[in-house]
Amino acid sequence: MSEGVAVQAQVEKAHLEALEASLMHLRRHVGVAIVGGLDGNRDALEQKIGQMQAILHIMGQHDEVSPARCLAYATAFLENLKVR
């Protein structure tokens, strides 16, 4: 693997890990919204969802994370959860 490809893979991994952390944060907000009643948290939840959509859109525009790499990372992440 060339150095450039290795660096690109590291950058993609860092972006995916940041995305994973953001999605887990969003998941907590969804859980709070469900437990606390969706109506009281709807605005905050919709704002977080909108932020995530914007982040994903920008990352896609800049080719920072390829769809294939996202799928591979998500698959590995889900498999890891099954092991636990």
N, C-alpha and C positions, 0 to 999 in steps of 0.2 A: 504494500500500500504506500503510495507516495505521501510525502509530508503534507502537501496541500489537501489531499483527500482525508488524511487523518485529522487535520485541523478542522476541516468542514464537518467531519463526523462529530468532533468534540463540541463544536458550536451548535450543531443540531441537537446533540444530547443535552446540552445546557438549556437550550430553548424548550425542549420537551420536558425537562425536569421542572422548569419554571411554570410551564403550562399545566403540568400535573399538580403542582402546588396550588395554582390558581383554581383549578377545577375542584380540588379537594376543599378549598376555602368556599367555593360556590356551593358545593354539596352540603357543607355545614349550614350555610345560609338557608338552603332549601329545607333542611331538617328542622331548623328553628322556625321557619315559616309554617311548616306543616304542624309542628307541635303547638306553636303559639297562635295558630289561626292565620290562614293565608292573607286575609284582608288587611290585617294590621301591618303586614310586612311586604305587601305587594309592590309598593314603590321601590323599596330597597332591593328587592329581589329582581325586579325588572331592570333596575339600573345595573346590577352586577351582571346579569345576563347580557345586556347591551355592551358592557365593557368587554366581556369575554368575546363576543362576536367581533367587536372592533379589533381586539388584539389578534384573533385568529385571521381576520381579513388582512391586516397589515403584514403579519408574518408570511402569509401566502403570497402577497404581492411582492415581497422582497426575496422570495425563494429561500427563506431562512430555514424552513422545515418542509420537506417534501411529503406529499400525501402517503407515499409508500413507507417512509421512515416513521410517520405518525402511526400508521397501522401496525407496523412491526413493534414499535414501542408499546402501544396500547395492548397488543396481543400478549407480549411478554409480561406486562404489568398485571393483566388479568390472570394469566397462568400463575404468576407469583402469588396472587391472592388466593387461588384455589389450593395452593400448597399449604398455606397457613391454617 
